[in-house]
């Protein structure tokens, strides 16, 4: 068996085209253009790449993109003042503060300060709390992207056993909640580095989501034949290339479907951030979702 490759890049292009159409319609019918602000502190190379990608994608969708670039020695007070200004700016519908921040800055009060109606990165504890109790809210972009990939691939989640490897607040934890909500109804095991006999746990899964940040962690002997494998990992190799948490070449010979790295979940993460910004622009003005 050779797995079907789930092309996240192609799916992202389809979804972004639909988002661009919706943005144009919103502008034509309501004279509203969604605005996304990204705050970058310091000169971390990976963060610069990510913010640049988001900027280009936002503009390509017809939205307003604002980049706020702050020096690495910016104080906590000054960073929070920038967020407060963006909260008050009616032209901005979505705010994200790129992580990680320099070591002297505490990200928690910064995330808590973001207006929940503009929390398109879904990192404010208020947003996480609404998600936990099943109330409508923004979904974290990467878990949202995983959900769209599974839907596009025709994966039946109701009653399925999903094993998520990795318990971060960015991916593992919110995805575990999202998949267990009514309407999705998956049975979820949230595994991690302390899980006993991780291989045996993974072999029970109908769907494996690898999000631990360890290159090649998921091997063929950990995958039940025919299972769906979603690789969220983005690890740099010695030659500078990207690789996932899944040993792709060997796992594709066992799995039923698999996402590659790059070209799998990554493009969908940025795409769903755009979707969140579009929805923020609508909801902040009392306009119905399309």
Backbone torsions as a table, in degrees:
resi	resn	phi	psi	omega
1	UNK	NA	130.9	173.0
2	UNK	-116.5	127.7	-172.4
3	UNK	-65.6	148.9	169.0
4	UNK	-72.8	131.1	179.5
5	UNK	-86.0	122.7	177.5
6	UNK	-89.1	113.5	-173.9
7	UNK	-87.2	95.5	-179.4
8	UNK	-69.0	-29.5	179.4
9	UNK	-66.5	-44.6	179.4
10	UNK	-65.5	-41.2	178.6
11	UNK	-63.2	-42.3	179.6
12	UNK	-59.9	-39.7	178.9
13	UNK	-63.1	-40.4	178.2
14	UNK	-63.6	-47.2	-177.2
15	UNK	-67.5	-39.4	-179.8
16	UNK	-66.1	-34.5	176.9
17	UNK	-64.0	-40.5	178.2
18	UNK	-67.9	-39.9	177.3
19	UNK	-62.2	-43.4	179.3
20	UNK	-61.1	-39.4	176.7
21	UNK	-63.1	-42.7	-179.7
22	UNK	-66.4	-37.9	177.9
23	UNK	-63.6	-44.0	179.2
24	UNK	-63.2	-39.7	179.5
25	UNK	-67.1	-40.1	178.9
26	UNK	-62.1	-40.6	179.0
27	UNK	-67.8	-40.5	-177.3
28	UNK	-70.5	-40.8	-174.2
29	UNK	-86.5	-31.1	-173.1
30	UNK	-128.1	0.9	-177.7
31	UNK	54.9	42.4	179.5
32	UNK	-120.6	127.3	173.7
33	UNK	-118.5	114.9	-179.1
34	UNK	-58.3	143.5	179.5
35	UNK	-125.5	132.9	179.7
36	UNK	-121.1	127.9	177.6
37	UNK	-111.7	130.5	176.8
38	UNK	-117.0	128.4	-179.5
39	UNK	-106.6	122.1	179.6
40	UNK	-119.8	123.3	179.4
41	UNK	-107.9	121.6	179.1
42	UNK	88.4	-168.4	-172.8
43	UNK	-127.1	36.9	176.1
44	UNK	-59.8	123.1	-174.3
45	UNK	-59.0	-44.5	-179.0
46	UNK	-64.1	-41.3	179.2
47	UNK	-64.7	-38.4	177.4
48	UNK	-61.6	-40.4	178.3
49	UNK	-63.7	-46.9	-177.3
50	UNK	-63.1	-44.3	-179.5
51	UNK	-65.4	-38.8	176.5
52	UNK	-62.0	-42.5	177.3
53	UNK	-60.9	-44.4	-179.9
54	UNK	-64.3	-40.3	179.5
55	UNK	-61.0	-48.5	-178.5
56	UNK	-65.3	-41.2	-179.5
57	UNK	-66.7	-37.9	179.3
58	UNK	-63.9	-47.5	179.5
59	UNK	-65.2	-38.6	179.8
60	UNK	-63.6	-28.2	178.9
61	UNK	-82.3	-2.0	179.8
62	UNK	87.4	12.1	179.2
63	UNK	-93.4	164.3	172.6
64	UNK	-83.7	127.8	178.4
65	UNK	-116.4	124.4	178.1
66	UNK	-120.2	126.5	176.7
67	UNK	-108.6	126.7	176.5
68	UNK	-111.2	110.1	-176.8
69	UNK	-103.2	118.7	-176.8
70	UNK	-114.8	149.1	178.8
71	UNK	-63.9	153.5	-178.7
72	UNK	-61.4	-25.6	-178.7
73	UNK	-93.8	14.4	177.3
74	UNK	-55.8	137.9	-178.6
75	UNK	-80.3	161.7	176.3
76	UNK	-57.8	-43.4	-178.7
77	UNK	-61.9	-43.3	-178.3
78	UNK	-69.3	-38.4	177.7
79	UNK	-63.7	-44.0	179.9
80	UNK	-66.6	-31.1	177.2
81	UNK	-66.4	-37.4	177.1
82	UNK	-63.1	-43.9	178.9
83	UNK	-63.0	-41.6	179.2
84	UNK	-61.9	-38.7	177.6
85	UNK	-64.5	-40.5	179.1
86	UNK	-68.4	-34.7	175.4
87	UNK	-58.0	-38.2	-175.3
88	UNK	-85.5	-9.4	-176.2
89	UNK	-85.2	110.9	-175.7
90	UNK	-70.4	-15.7	178.1
91	UNK	-81.2	-9.5	-179.4
92	UNK	-105.3	123.4	-179.8
93	UNK	-103.1	-23.1	-179.8
94	UNK	-135.1	139.1	179.7
95	UNK	-126.7	131.2	170.7
96	UNK	-133.8	138.8	174.4
97	UNK	-109.1	113.8	-173.7
98	UNK	-65.7	129.9	176.7
99	UNK	-106.1	152.9	2.2
100	UNK	-80.5	155.1	173.8
101	UNK	-89.4	159.2	172.2
102	UNK	-53.5	152.0	-169.6
103	UNK	-58.6	-25.3	-177.0
104	UNK	-82.3	-4.1	-178.3
105	UNK	-105.1	139.5	178.8
106	UNK	-97.9	114.7	-177.0
107	UNK	-71.7	-24.0	-172.8
108	UNK	-61.6	-53.1	178.5
109	UNK	-64.8	-26.9	177.0
110	UNK	-66.4	-46.6	178.8
111	UNK	-65.7	-37.0	179.4
112	UNK	-66.8	-25.9	-177.8
113	UNK	-77.5	-25.1	-177.1
114	UNK	-63.1	129.6	177.6
115	UNK	-54.7	122.9	-178.8
116	UNK	-55.1	-27.8	179.3
117	UNK	-73.3	-12.3	178.4
118	UNK	-116.5	11.4	-172.6
119	UNK	-83.7	64.6	-174.2
120	UNK	-71.4	-15.3	174.4
121	UNK	-87.1	-7.7	175.1
122	UNK	56.1	45.0	-180.0
123	UNK	-113.7	-6.8	173.9
124	UNK	-68.4	133.6	179.4
125	UNK	-55.3	-29.3	177.0
126	UNK	-62.5	-43.1	178.4
127	UNK	-63.4	-45.1	179.2
128	UNK	-61.8	-37.3	179.0
129	UNK	-66.0	-42.3	177.5
130	UNK	-62.6	-41.1	177.6
131	UNK	-61.5	-42.7	-176.2
132	UNK	-61.7	-31.6	-178.9
133	UNK	-100.5	9.1	174.0
134	UNK	79.5	20.4	177.9
135	UNK	-88.3	151.4	179.4
136	UNK	-58.7	134.1	-179.3
137	UNK	-166.5	175.2	173.9
138	UNK	-70.7	146.6	173.6
139	UNK	-102.0	139.0	175.8
140	UNK	-53.4	139.1	-169.2
141	UNK	-60.2	-44.3	-178.6
142	UNK	-68.8	-49.0	173.9
143	UNK	-57.5	-38.1	177.2
144	UNK	-61.0	-41.6	177.9
145	UNK	-64.3	-41.4	176.4
146	UNK	-60.6	-43.6	180.0
147	UNK	-60.6	-43.2	179.4
148	UNK	-66.4	-37.6	177.4
149	UNK	-63.2	-44.2	179.2
150	UNK	-64.1	-40.2	178.5
151	UNK	-64.9	-45.9	-179.5
152	UNK	-61.8	-36.5	-178.6
153	UNK	-78.9	-3.3	178.5
154	UNK	74.8	26.0	-179.5
155	UNK	-78.9	122.7	178.6
156	UNK	-80.9	113.9	-176.0
157	UNK	-87.7	-30.2	-176.4
158	UNK	-58.8	117.1	179.0
159	UNK	82.4	-7.2	-178.9
160	UNK	-74.0	149.8	175.2
161	UNK	-96.0	115.2	179.4
162	UNK	-108.6	125.1	173.7
163	UNK	-106.0	118.3	176.5
164	UNK	-102.0	122.3	179.7
165	UNK	-102.6	105.1	-175.6
166	UNK	127.8	131.4	-172.9
167	UNK	-122.1	32.0	-179.0
168	UNK	-70.0	158.5	176.8
169	UNK	-73.0	-15.6	179.2
170	UNK	-83.9	-33.1	-173.9
171	UNK	-130.0	-67.4	-168.7
172	UNK	-58.4	-52.4	-177.1
173	UNK	-64.2	-53.4	179.9
174	UNK	-63.2	-36.0	179.6
175	UNK	-64.8	-36.6	179.4
176	UNK	-62.9	-36.6	177.5
177	UNK	-70.8	-46.7	-177.8
178	UNK	-56.6	-43.4	-174.4
179	UNK	-73.8	-20.6	179.8
180	UNK	-93.7	-6.0	-179.7
181	UNK	-66.1	152.5	177.2
182	UNK	-58.0	136.6	-175.4
183	UNK	103.1	-23.5	173.2
184	UNK	-111.9	-48.6	163.2
185	UNK	62.0	32.4	175.0
186	UNK	-80.9	158.4	169.8
187	UNK	-99.9	121.1	-169.2
188	UNK	-116.7	133.4	168.0
189	UNK	-110.0	122.6	179.1
190	UNK	-99.2	99.6	-177.0
191	UNK	-96.8	167.3	-175.4
192	UNK	-163.7	-170.8	-173.6
193	UNK	-65.3	-20.5	-179.6
194	UNK	-98.1	3.4	180.0
195	UNK	-67.2	130.7	178.6
196	UNK	-75.3	134.1	179.7
197	UNK	48.0	63.8	-178.4
198	UNK	-56.4	-37.1	-178.8
199	UNK	-60.4	-43.7	-179.5
200	UNK	-66.4	-37.9	177.6
201	UNK	-63.5	-45.6	-178.9
202	UNK	-64.4	-35.1	-178.5
203	UNK	-66.4	-14.2	177.4
204	UNK	-83.8	-9.1	-168.3
205	UNK	-84.7	141.8	165.8
206	UNK	-81.0	-31.6	178.5
207	UNK	-135.0	130.8	173.1
208	UNK	-112.1	129.4	172.7
209	UNK	-114.4	113.0	-177.4
210	UNK	-94.9	114.7	-176.7
211	UNK	-145.4	46.7	-175.9
212	UNK	-101.1	-15.6	-178.1
213	UNK	75.7	31.9	177.8
214	UNK	-128.5	114.3	-175.9
215	UNK	-59.2	130.7	175.0
216	UNK	69.3	18.3	-176.7
217	UNK	-62.1	-42.4	-177.3
218	UNK	-91.2	116.0	-178.2
219	UNK	-109.9	171.4	-174.9
220	UNK	-59.3	-38.0	-177.0
221	UNK	-71.3	-7.2	177.5
222	UNK	-95.1	-3.0	-171.8
223	UNK	-113.8	126.8	174.8
224	UNK	-69.9	136.6	179.6
225	UNK	-53.6	128.6	179.1
226	UNK	91.9	-6.6	-179.0
227	UNK	-69.3	155.7	175.3
228	UNK	-91.1	132.0	-177.5
229	UNK	-121.9	118.0	179.4
230	UNK	-109.2	118.4	-175.3
231	UNK	-102.8	109.7	179.6
232	UNK	-93.2	-12.7	-174.2
233	UNK	-64.5	142.2	173.2
234	UNK	-135.6	97.4	-176.8
235	UNK	-118.7	138.4	178.3
236	UNK	-87.7	131.2	175.3
237	UNK	-87.2	176.0	-177.9
238	UNK	-63.2	-29.1	179.8
239	UNK	-87.8	4.2	176.2
240	UNK	91.4	-2.9	179.6
241	UNK	-80.7	164.7	179.6
242	UNK	-94.4	141.5	172.5
243	UNK	-140.9	156.5	-176.3
244	UNK	-94.7	-168.6	176.1
245	UNK	-85.7	-5.9	-176.7
246	UNK	-108.3	135.6	172.8
247	UNK	-74.2	86.3	-165.0
248	UNK	-56.2	-51.5	-172.4
249	UNK	-60.1	-39.1	-179.2
250	UNK	-82.8	-35.0	-178.4
251	UNK	-70.6	-33.6	-179.5
252	UNK	-63.4	-18.2	177.8
253	UNK	-82.4	-6.4	-178.2
254	UNK	-117.4	-41.1	-173.8
255	UNK	-70.7	161.4	174.6
256	UNK	-85.4	-33.0	177.7
257	UNK	-153.0	150.2	-175.2
258	UNK	-153.8	146.8	174.0
259	UNK	-98.0	140.7	177.6
260	UNK	-86.7	167.0	169.7
261	UNK	-134.3	120.5	-2.6
262	UNK	-78.1	176.4	175.2
263	UNK	96.6	11.4	179.2
264	UNK	-112.8	-99.2	-176.8
265	UNK	-72.8	-34.0	-174.9
266	UNK	-50.8	-53.4	179.5
267	UNK	-60.9	-29.2	-179.4
268	UNK	-75.5	-25.5	178.3
269	UNK	-62.8	-49.9	178.6
270	UNK	-63.8	-38.7	-178.6
271	UNK	-61.6	-43.2	-177.3
272	UNK	-75.6	-22.0	170.2
273	UNK	-64.6	-40.1	175.3
274	UNK	-63.7	-41.2	178.9
275	UNK	-61.3	-43.2	177.8
276	UNK	-61.3	-40.4	-179.8
277	UNK	-65.9	-40.5	176.6
278	UNK	-61.3	-45.2	179.7
279	UNK	-66.9	-34.3	176.7
280	UNK	-63.8	-41.8	179.5
281	UNK	-61.4	-38.8	179.2
282	UNK	-71.2	-51.0	-173.2
283	UNK	-66.8	-34.3	-179.5
284	UNK	-66.3	-20.1	179.9
285	UNK	-109.8	11.2	177.9
286	UNK	70.2	22.3	-180.0
287	UNK	-91.1	142.6	-178.0
288	UNK	-71.3	152.5	172.7
289	UNK	-70.9	145.9	180.0
290	UNK	-89.2	NA	NA
